[in-house]
Amino acid sequence: MLLRTLSSTCSSSNTLFSNIVKVFNRVMSNDAVLRDIFIKSVQSVQPEYLIQNEVNVHQRTLTVRGESYNLKRACYVVGFGKAVYGMASELERILGSNLQRGVVNVPVGIFEKYERAIGSKIEYVEGAKNNLPDEMALKGAEMIKELAEKLNEDDLLIVLVSGGGSALLPLPVPPITLKQKQNLVKDLAKRGADINELNCVRKKISIVKGGGLAELAYPCRIICFVLSDIIGDPLDFIASGPTMPNTDPSEMAATILKKYRLDGEIPTSIKSVIETTEKRDEKRCPVTNGEYEHVKTYVIGNNKIAAEAAKHEAINKGFQSAIISTQIEGDVGQISKIYAEFARNIASVISDLGNKDNLQVFLRTFSKGLRAEEGFIQEVLDMDYTKGVCFVFAGEPTVVVKGTGKGGRNQQLALAFSMEVNKLDIKGADISFLSCGTDGIDGPTDAAGAIAISDFMKHTQNINPELYLENNDAYGFYETYNGGQNLVKIGHTGTNVMDIHLMIIEPKI
C-alpha cells in the first residue's frame, strides 16, 4: 500500500514537473516567436527595400508602378525625415550617373547607424536634435529651397518624405525667425491645440510646408516617395505636406490663434504673415483632384505593409493569424482594456469548446471602437481555437504623462494590458503580447517596447506594478521584472510606420 502511494505521488509529481516545463518552454518559445514576427514586420518597411521594390531604371528611363519618367535631362533628389537616409542612398545607387545632385535632411545621430557613402552626390545635413527644429535643420531647408528654385520644366525632382520631416524642414516666412516659430507652436500645444490646428498654423507661416516646396520647384516634374507614419496616410499631414496643396482657408490660422487667445501675444512679424489673405503662388501651379498636376506621389510604405508581414510570419511559424486593425489610436489605458476584453472573449471560446455565439456578438461591438479591418469578424470566427492564434494590431496610441518615471507608450501598453488581463482572471488560455515601435525607440529609452504574459503577477514577487504604471515608469518596471528580459531592444531601425501589437492566444497547458 505504501509503495503504491509513493508510486502515485511520484507519478503526480512527475506530471506536475512536466507541465511546469511545458509552460516554461511555451513562455520562452512565444517570447522568441513574438520578437521574430516583429523583426519581420520592421524588415518589410526598411526604406532601402521599399525603394528597390518600387523604382527601376533602364538606360535613361525611370519606372515606378508602370509609369515611366524620362531621365535625359537633369535629375535631383531632396528629402527630409527619420527614414530618408536609407531611401536616398538606395535611390542614388539605382539612379547611378543619372543623378546630378541632392540635399537630404536627416536626424542627428543617423550616421551612428549608417556609414557615409564616399563620393556621394547627395549632401546630407544632420539636424533636428531630439526631433525639434534647430539651426542645422534650417540650414538644410534653405539648401533644399535654393535647389528647388533653380529647376526648370525639363528637370526631374525626386522628393523623399517620412515621419519627422516637419522638424527637419523648418523655413519660416520672413521676417519670422525660427525661434519665434518654435515658441508659437509650443504655446499653441500648451494651450490644447490639436494636431490639425498645429499643422494649419505651421503651413501658414512656412515657405516650404503646405505645398510650398512643390510651388518653388514648378514647373519641374516632381516624383514624391512617402513612408507614412500617420494612420490613413493623409499626405497633407505627413511632414506638413510640402508637395500637397494647402486647402486650409486663408483666415483659419488667425482664427486658431484667437481661439487660444494668442492673437494679442504674438510678435508683429508673425502677426503680419498670419493676417495676410494672400496665398503664395498657388495660382500658377495647376491643381486637379486635390493634387498638383506636376507632382506624382507614391506612398511606398505604411503600417499596413508591416502588419501584413507580421501576419505572414505568424502563419509561417504555425499560427493562424488575422489583422484586426491598422488604425489603433487613443489613450493607452483605454486600449489596454479593449485588448484585454478581446483576449477574454477569445479565451472563452477556447474554454467553452469552440462555442462562438457570444464571440460573434462581441466582435460586432468591438469592431466599431477600433476601426477594424473589413471582413475580420468572419476571419476570426473561422479560426480553430484548439490551436494557437496570433492577432495583429497596428497604429499609435497616446499616453497622458502624469508621473515622473521613464518609459514609452508601448511599454506602458504592455504593462497596462498585463494588469487588465490579470483583473479579468482569464481562464483556459495562455496569452502573450508584444507592443513595440517600428522605429526601435519607445519614448526616451533604449527599448522598442516590451512583451507581456497573462500570468505575470505570479512572478512580480515584491514589485507593485500599479505604482510603476501610475508613475509612467514602465521601463523601470520591466528593468526590474524578470531581469529585464521582457524589454525588446533592437536599436534604431532606420524606419518608422508607428507601432505593432501582437497577441498570441493558446489553449492553456
N, C-alpha and C positions, 0 to 999 in steps of 0.2 A: 504493500500500500504506500509506504514511504517512498519507494523507488518510483512508483507511478506518479506520485505527487511531484517529486523532484523533476521527473522527466517532463511532466506537464508544465511546470514552472519554467524549466529551461527552454521548452518549445515556445512558450508565450514570450519569454524574454528575447529569444532569437527573432521572433516575428516583429516585436516592437522595435528592436535594433535595426532590423531590415527596413522597416517603414521609415525610421528616422534617417537612415542612409539615403533612401529613395527621395525623401522630402529635401534633404540637404543637396543631393545631386540635382534635383529639379531646380531649386533656387539658384544654384551655381550655374546650371545649364542655361536657364532663362535669362540670367544676368548677361551672359556672353551672347546669347541669341539677340537680345534687345540691342546690345551695343553694335552687333554686326548689321542688323537691319537698319539702324540709324546711320551708320557709316555709309551703307549703300545709298541711302536717300541723299546724303550730302554729296557723295561722289557723282550722283546723277545731275547735280546742278553746279558742278565745277565750271567756272567761266570758260576755261580752255576747251573743255569737252563740248560745251554748248555752241561755241563759235565753230569748232570743227564740224559739228552736225549741220550747221546752217549755211556756212559760207564755202563756196567753191570758186576757184579762179582757174580759168583755162586761157592761156595766152593773154589776150587783152580784154577778157570778158569776166565780170564777176556775177555769179549766180546765187540768188537767195530764194528758196522755196519756188523755184521755177521762173522767177523774174530775173531778167538779165540787165546788167549795167555796163556801159562802155567805159573802159579804162584807158582809152587812147590819150586822154588829157590827164591833168594832174589829179592825184587822189590824196586826200588829207584825213587825219584822224584826230579827234578830240574826245576827251572822256572825263568823267568825274564820278566818284563813288567808291565804296569799300571793296567792290568786286571787279573793278575795271582793269586792274593791272593784268590779271590773267586773260581777260578779253583782248586787251591791247597787244600783249606780247604774242598771243596766238594769231591774231589778225595780221600783225607785221610779218610773221613767218609765212602766212598764206599769200599775202599780197606781194611779198618779195620786192623786186625793183619797181613795181607799180606804185609803191608808197613814196610820196615826196617828203612829207613831214608830219609830225604830230605833237600835240601837247595834251598830257593827261594828268589830271589832279588825283592824287592817291593819299590815303590816310598816313599820318606819321607812324613809322614803325613797320610799314609794309615790307621793307627790304630786310627785315629780320627774318622773314619767311622766304622771300624770293631773292634770287641773285640778279643784280642788274645785268642786262644784256650788253655786251661790248659792241660798240659801233651802231647802236640803235638810232633810227631816225626819229624816234619819239622821245620828247623831253618829258621826264616825269617830275612833277612838283609835289613834294610832301607837305601836307598842311592839315588843318582842322584837328589839332590835338584834342583828345577827349571828345571828339565829334562836335567841336564848337568852331565856328568860323574864326580865322585868325589872319594875320598879315601875309603869311605864306600862301594860304588859300586864295586870298585876294590877289596876290601877285600872279598865281596860276590862272585865275579867272580873267585877269587883264590880258594875259598872253593868249588865252583862247579867244577873247573878243577881237584882238588885233589880227589873229589868223583868219577868223571868220569874215571880217570886214574886207579883206583883200581878195576874196574869192569871186569868181565870175560864173556865168551860166554854163561854161564848158567844163568846169571843175566838178569833182565829186567829194563831198564831205561825209565821213562816217562818224556818227556821234555814239559814244558808248555811255550808257546810263545805268546806275544801280543805286541801291539804298545808301544813304549817307551822302548822296550827290549834292543835296541842298547846302550842307555845311561846307562842301568843297567848291562851291561856285558862288561865293558872295561878291556881288558887284553892285553896290548901291547907286541909285541915280544921283548925280551931283546936284546940289552940294552936300548931300547926306554923307556922313562918314561911316565907316564900318562900325565904330564904337556906338554911334547914335542908333544905327540899325539894330545892333545886338541888344542895346538897352530897351528899345521899343518892343522887340519880340519877347524879351524876358519879362517886361512889365505886363504885357498882354497875357502871357501864360500864367503869371502870378494872380491875375485878377479873374482867371477862369475861362479865358478864350479857348475854344476847341480847335482842333487841327484844321478844320475848314476855314475858320476865321483867321488863324495864323498864316495859312497859305495865301489867303486873299491879300493880306497886308504885305507879306513878303513879295508877292508878284508885283504889287503896285509900286513898290519902292526899289525894284531891281531892274537893271538893264537887261539881264540875260534870262531871268525866270519868266514864266508865263508867256512862252513863245518868243522871248527876246532874242535868244540865240539863233533861231530859225530866221527871224527878221533881219538880223545882222548879216547872215550869210546869203540872203536872197539876192539874185535868182539862182544861186548854186544849187545843184541837186543834192539832197541830203538823204542818207540812209541812217536810221536810228535803231540801234540794238539795245533792248531794255531787259535787265534782270530785275524782276519785280519783287519788292519787299513789302507790298501792301495788298491786303485782301481785295480780290476782284480786279487787280491790275489797272487802277484808274491812271491813265497816262498823264493827266494834268496834275496829279498829286506827286508822282514819283520824281524826286529831286525838284519839285515845284514846277514841273512841266516846261522845260526850256525850249522844247520843239513843238509844243502844242499851243494852239490859240488860247488866249485868255478870254474866257466868256463871262467873267465877272463884270457886272455893271460898274461903270467908272466911278460912281459915288459910293460903292459898297465899302471900301476901305475906310472912308471918312465916317460912315455910319457905324462901323465896328468900333472905331476909336471913341465916338460919342457914347456908345453903349457902355463902354468900360471907363468912361469919364477920364479919358486920356487926352482928349482933344485940346484941353486948355493947358496941358503939361508938356506937350511935345515941342522940340526946338523949331524955330522958324524954317530951317532947312527942310525938315520932314513935312511941316505943315504946307509949304508951297507945292510939294510934289503930291501929297495926299489929296489936296483940294482941286488939283487940275482935272478937268473933264476930258482932256485930250488923250488919245491913245498914241502910242509911239508911231510906228509907220505901218500899222497893220493893213491899211487900205491898199498898199502896193503889193501885198502878199495875198494872192487869191486863196480863198478857203472853200472847200467842198466837203459836205457831210462832217463838219466839225474838225477837219484836218487841213493843214496847209497843202496845197497842190504840189509844191516842190519837195515835200517831206514824205518819206515812206517809213513807217515804224513797224518793227518786228519785236514782239515780246518773246524772247528766246528761252526764258527760264522763269519759273514761279513755283509756288508751293504745291501745285497740282502735280508737277513733274516729280518732285521729291516724294510726295505721298504715293504716287503710282509705283515708284521704285521700291519704296518700303513694302508695299503690298506684295509685289512680285518676289521680293527677297523672303518675306514671311512664308509665302507659298513654297518657294524653293527649299525652305527649311522644314517643310512638312505640316505647316499650319494651314487651316482655312483662314482666309483673310478678306476684309472688306474695308473700304474707305468710308468713314461715317460722315466727316465734314472737313472741308478745307477752309472754312470761314469762321473758325473759333475766335471769338473776341469777347471782351467783358471782364469783369473782376475775377481774379484767380480764385477767391473764396467761393464765389458762386459756381464757377466752372468745376471746381473740385467736388461740389455737392452733386452736380448734374452727372459727372463721370461716375461717382460712387453709386448713384441710383441706377445708372445704366448697368454697371457691374453687378449690382444686386439682382436686377431683373434677368440678366443672362445666367447668373448662378442659380436662380430659382428654377430655370428650365432644366439645368443640369441635375439638381436635386429632386425635381418633380418628374424625372424620367422622360424628359422631352416634351412635356405639355407646354405649348406655345401660345395658348389663348390669351393669357394675361400679358405676355410679351408683346403681342401684336397691338393691343390697346395702348400699352405704354409707349411703344415706338411712334405711334401717330402723334402723341402729345410731345414727345421728346424731339421729334424732327423739326417742329416749329421753333423751338427755343434755340437750336444750334444751326439753323440753315443747312440742314443735312443734304447729302448728295441725292440726286434723283434716283429712285429705284433701290435705295439702300435697305428699305424695310423688307422687301421680298428677299433680298440677298441675305440679310441677317436671319430671316425666318427659315430659309432653305438650308442653313448650316446644320451639320451633325454635331450635336453638343456632347456626344460621348468622346469626342476628340478635342484636341486643343484648338483654340481660335485666337487670331490676332487682329485687333481692331486698330485702324489708323485714323488719327485726327491731326489737323494742321491749322495754323493760324497764329494769332498773337494776343493772348490775354494781357491784362494790365494788373499792376499791384498798387494799392494805395499804401504808401510808406508812412507808418506811424511810429515805428521803433527806430533804434539806433544800431541794429545788427547789420550783418553782412550777408548778401545773397542776391538772388535774381528771381524773375518771375517763374522760371522753370523749376528751380529748386523749391521755391515757395509752393508751387502747384503740386509737386511730388509729395512734399511733406503734408500739405493740407489734404490731398487725396488719401494718403495712408490713414490719417486720423478719421476722415469721414467714413472710410470703409470699416475701420475698427468700431466706430459708433454703431454702424448698421449691423455689426456682428454677423457678417455674411457666412452662410454655411454651404458646404457641398462643393466648394471650388477654391482653387488656389489662383491668386491674382498677382501679376507682376506688371509694373507700369513704369514707363520711361517718359520723361519730359525734358527736351533739350532744344537749344537754339542752334540753327544750322550754321551760324557764323562761328560757333565754337566757344563763344564767350557769353555767359549769363550774368548780367549785372557787373559790378566791379570785382569779379572773381576770376580765378583761372579754370573754372569748370563751365562746361556747356550746359549742364543740368544735373539731374540725379535720377536714380532708379528706386522705386518704392515697391514694397511687397505687402500683401494683405495682413500677414500676422506679425508685422514688425514690432508691435507693442510687447511681444514676448521677449524681445532682445534689447529693449531700451534700458533695462536694469534701473539705475538711479537717475536716468535722464528724463526730464519733463519736456516732451516735445511741444506741448501747448505754450510754454514760456518762450521757447525759441520762435515759434510761429508768430506769436503776438509781437515779438521784438524784431520781426523781419530778419531773423538770423538763421535762415535755413541752412546756409553754408556752415555756420558754427555747429548746427545740429549734426549735419552729415559728416563733418570732420571728426566729431566725437563718436557717432554711431558706427558700429561695425568697422572701426579702424579706418574710416574714410573711404571704404571700398565701394560705397553706393554712389559716390560722385563720379560723373562722367567727364574725364579730362582729355581733350583731343587737341587743344590749342586753336589758334586762328585757322579757319578753314579756307579763307580767301573767297568765300561766297556768303550770301545771306538771302534766304527766302522765308524768313520768320522761323516759327517753331514746329517741331514734330513731336506728337504724343503717341505712344504705342501702348496698347493694353493687351496682355496675354491672359486668357482665362482658360483653365483646365479643370477637369474633374479632380476633386481632392483625393490624394493617395490615402 
